[in-house]
Amino acid sequence: MPLVNVKDMMEKARKGHYAVGAFNINNLEWTKSILQTAEELKAPVILGVSEGANKYMTGYKVVADMVKAMIETLNITVPVALHLDHGTYEGAQKALAAGYSSVMFDGSHYSIEENVEKTKEIVALAKKMHATVEAEVGSIGGEEDGVTGRGEVADPNQCKMIADLGIDMLAAGIGNIHGQYPANWQGLDFETLAEIKKVCGDMPLVLHGGTGIPEHMIKKAISLGVCKINVNTECQLAFASATRAYIEAGKDREKKGFDPRKLLAPGAEAIKQTVREKMEMFGCIGKAE
Ligand SMILES: [Zn+2]
């Protein structure tokens, strides 16, 4: 199946009360592990790519072409969307031009007026290309921003302003944080989430920072309208830990254990396991059948 945008996926997730996993990719191993797991579990999937990861993989076109070719060569039949994660105004335009089927325009650091204006422009451009758009209100913090305890919480009225611009999904800060959660994290703000859901109606909501949010909070967030959950750090941690175990066991020094196809295999397996666990938690297994 060729790349698809997220429209159908989000509609089905909203009606079926589950969430689709958006897993960030960093290289070929990541992409292959996630695609194979989605196919095996018959789950729709979103491949997220940050601008940094795009640069690392040498550009939007390389990423788009690799993903499209891999879908074909691996005979992937489940719906796959290629989505720019936290895109800038310029980055979103480049990703769309290169063939991404979905983009996030993160205008949360602009004033609400400027966020509205720029989001509108990206929506108009994406529509021409049959691509979908995710917008953000209320910046979602991370450890790198020195945020501890609780991430930013979005203003439901601003959410409504952005939701009315023709976007396909909305990311709103509800106390979630990128990366690992600090010990003093206060949890998700479900009151705000319920308020956002009330004013935004059927707009599919996106939960960023899916790494380490306890299962009961994930389930509750889904029941309150979250249809897409982003997972990035957890796959990285799983990959790093499996690779460390391989090297610490001295396996890279046994026979041809230094061969990258062997050296990176335990990490790739660990990514698959993480994706499987998340898909189970999000309830999207079998939803592509
Ligand atoms: Zn995010």
Boltz pocket constraint, residues with backbone or C-beta under 6 A from the ligand:
constraints:
  - pocket:
      binder: B
      contacts: [[A, 86], [A, 140], [A, 178], [A, 208], [A, 209], [A, 230]]
      max_distance: 6.0
